[in-house]
Amino acid sequence: MESLYDVQQLLKRFGIIVYVGKRIWDIELMQIELRKLYDGRLVDHDTYMTAWHILRREHRIEENRENQKLT
């Protein structure tokens, strides 16, 4: 797992499709859903951590994009 698309595919395996309309909100909702899967022991720790790091990285990228638009 290396990209946001890979995390989306992981969530999709559990019937979770996230589309709110704004990419940063999608990422935040994916983080919540991923945590629920982990708490429910549907994904293992390594999978959770890999996906979590990807989502965190993508969230930072989106924040930077939004901040650049404001300046």
Backbone as CSV, one residue per row, in Angstrom:
resi,resn,N_x,N_y,N_z,CA_x,CA_y,CA_z,C_x,C_y,C_z
1,MET,0.853,-1.164,0.000,0.000,0.000,0.000,0.904,1.234,0.000
2,GLU,0.690,2.092,-1.021,1.571,3.242,-1.165,0.855,4.563,-1.412
3,SER,-0.413,4.513,-1.772,-1.076,5.746,-2.180,-2.477,5.847,-1.564
4,LEU,-3.056,7.033,-1.705,-4.421,7.250,-1.237,-5.374,6.291,-1.945
5,TYR,-5.131,6.056,-3.211,-5.955,5.112,-3.970,-5.925,3.725,-3.314
6,ASP,-4.757,3.298,-2.864,-4.641,1.998,-2.199,-5.473,1.952,-0.918
7,VAL,-5.467,3.054,-0.169,-6.286,3.116,1.052,-7.761,3.073,0.683
8,GLN,-8.142,3.771,-0.374,-9.530,3.734,-0.837,-9.939,2.314,-1.198
9,GLN,-9.047,1.583,-1.831,-9.342,0.194,-2.206,-9.472,-0.692,-0.977
10,LEU,-8.653,-0.445,0.041,-8.759,-1.186,1.302,-10.143,-0.954,1.916
11,LEU,-10.547,0.301,2.007,-11.855,0.616,2.579,-12.977,0.014,1.736
12,LYS,-12.804,0.043,0.436,-13.816,-0.489,-0.478,-14.052,-1.983,-0.245
13,ARG,-13.002,-2.705,0.131,-13.138,-4.138,0.425,-14.144,-4.382,1.544
14,PHE,-14.345,-3.373,2.407,-15.283,-3.487,3.512,-16.590,-2.746,3.223
15,GLY,-16.775,-2.359,1.970,-18.008,-1.694,1.574,-18.053,-0.221,1.925
16,ILE,-16.885,0.368,2.186,-16.817,1.775,2.571,-16.319,2.594,1.389
17,ILE,-17.186,3.457,0.889,-16.817,4.372,-0.189,-17.019,5.779,0.346
18,VAL,-15.951,6.569,0.317,-15.986,7.907,0.896,-15.925,8.941,-0.217
19,TYR,-16.940,9.795,-0.242,-16.902,10.962,-1.121,-17.768,12.046,-0.500
20,VAL,-17.121,13.039,0.059,-17.823,14.154,0.682,-17.867,15.329,-0.285
21,GLY,-16.858,15.446,-1.116,-16.841,16.519,-2.104,-15.603,17.381,-2.022
22,LYS,-14.966,17.380,-0.875,-13.729,18.126,-0.707,-12.668,17.119,-0.268
23,ARG,-11.542,17.107,-0.959,-10.542,16.049,-0.747,-10.087,15.954,0.700
24,ILE,-9.853,17.079,1.346,-9.353,17.036,2.727,-10.396,16.420,3.659
25,TRP,-11.682,16.689,3.390,-12.743,16.089,4.205,-12.840,14.592,3.936
26,ASP,-12.633,14.202,2.687,-12.617,12.774,2.353,-11.530,12.052,3.148
27,ILE,-10.356,12.653,3.195,-9.230,12.045,3.912,-9.549,11.925,5.396
28,GLU,-10.136,12.969,5.968,-10.484,12.932,7.390,-11.514,11.846,7.681
29,LEU,-12.496,11.696,6.811,-13.499,10.646,6.995,-12.880,9.260,6.814
30,MET,-11.941,9.136,5.885,-11.240,7.860,5.704,-10.459,7.493,6.962
31,GLN,-9.858,8.495,7.623,-9.141,8.237,8.876,-10.092,7.681,9.939
32,ILE,-11.286,8.251,10.019,-12.281,7.782,10.989,-12.705,6.348,10.669
33,GLU,-12.992,6.091,9.412,-13.428,4.750,9.010,-12.320,3.716,9.215
34,LEU,-11.088,4.099,8.902,-9.956,3.200,9.110,-9.822,2.844,10.585
35,ARG,-9.977,3.845,11.450,-9.879,3.598,12.886,-10.972,2.630,13.352
36,LYS,-12.172,2.785,12.816,-13.263,1.872,13.172,-12.950,0.440,12.747
37,LEU,-12.360,0.289,11.571,-11.975,-1.056,11.117,-10.918,-1.653,12.029
38,TYR,-9.966,-0.826,12.435,-8.903,-1.306,13.314,-9.461,-1.663,14.695
39,ASP,-10.295,-0.799,15.244,-10.890,-1.073,16.555,-11.746,-2.331,16.524
40,GLY,-12.381,-2.595,15.391,-13.189,-3.795,15.235,-12.369,-5.018,14.864
41,ARG,-11.051,-4.851,14.819,-10.096,-5.925,14.506,-10.315,-6.534,13.123
42,LEU,-10.739,-5.684,12.192,-10.930,-6.138,10.821,-9.672,-5.938,9.977
43,VAL,-8.780,-5.049,10.440,-7.472,-4.893,9.798,-6.396,-5.028,10.870
44,ASP,-5.264,-5.577,10.484,-4.188,-5.763,11.450,-3.420,-4.454,11.685
45,HIS,-2.557,-4.491,12.676,-1.825,-3.293,13.091,-0.946,-2.742,11.968
46,ASP,-0.234,-3.599,11.264,0.655,-3.131,10.195,-0.126,-2.459,9.072
47,THR,-1.235,-3.056,8.685,-2.084,-2.466,7.646,-2.626,-1.123,8.110
48,TYR,-3.091,-1.082,9.346,-3.626,0.159,9.907,-2.570,1.263,9.889
49,MET,-1.376,0.952,10.372,-0.328,1.972,10.463,0.107,2.459,9.078
50,THR,0.232,1.556,8.139,0.608,1.945,6.780,-0.451,2.877,6.191
51,ALA,-1.703,2.493,6.294,-2.787,3.313,5.762,-2.867,4.651,6.494
52,TRP,-2.689,4.634,7.807,-2.757,5.850,8.605,-1.670,6.838,8.185
53,HIS,-0.454,6.336,7.964,0.640,7.213,7.523,0.349,7.817,6.148
54,ILE,-0.212,7.029,5.273,-0.574,7.541,3.939,-1.618,8.643,4.072
55,LEU,-2.640,8.408,4.879,-3.690,9.414,5.060,-3.138,10.674,5.714
56,ARG,-2.254,10.507,6.665,-1.639,11.666,7.320,-0.824,12.490,6.337
57,ARG,-0.049,11.801,5.497,0.761,12.479,4.480,-0.132,13.237,3.496
58,GLU,-1.169,12.577,3.029,-2.071,13.207,2.064,-2.810,14.388,2.686
59,HIS,-3.136,14.282,3.955,-3.810,15.381,4.651,-2.891,16.601,4.713
60,ARG,-1.622,16.373,5.035,-0.644,17.471,5.068,-0.510,18.128,3.700
61,ILE,-0.473,17.322,2.656,-0.363,17.853,1.291,-1.562,18.741,0.976
62,GLU,-2.757,18.280,1.332,-3.962,19.068,1.082,-3.971,20.360,1.889
63,GLU,-3.532,20.287,3.146,-3.457,21.504,3.963,-2.520,22.520,3.319
64,ASN,-1.388,22.041,2.839,-0.432,22.941,2.185,-1.022,23.572,0.925
65,ARG,-1.757,22.782,0.158,-2.414,23.315,-1.050,-3.412,24.410,-0.691
66,GLU,-4.199,24.144,0.338,-5.188,25.126,0.764,-4.533,26.403,1.285
67,ASN,-3.438,26.248,2.025,-2.727,27.412,2.554,-2.102,28.230,1.433
68,GLN,-1.625,27.564,0.394,-1.040,28.284,-0.749,-2.097,29.065,-1.503
69,LYS,-3.310,28.550,-1.556,-4.398,29.263,-2.230,-4.743,30.549,-1.484
70,LEU,-4.580,30.533,-0.171,-4.918,31.702,0.641,-3.870,32.809,0.558
71,THR,-2.656,32.465,0.175,-1.597,33.492,0.123,-1.359,33.992,-1.263
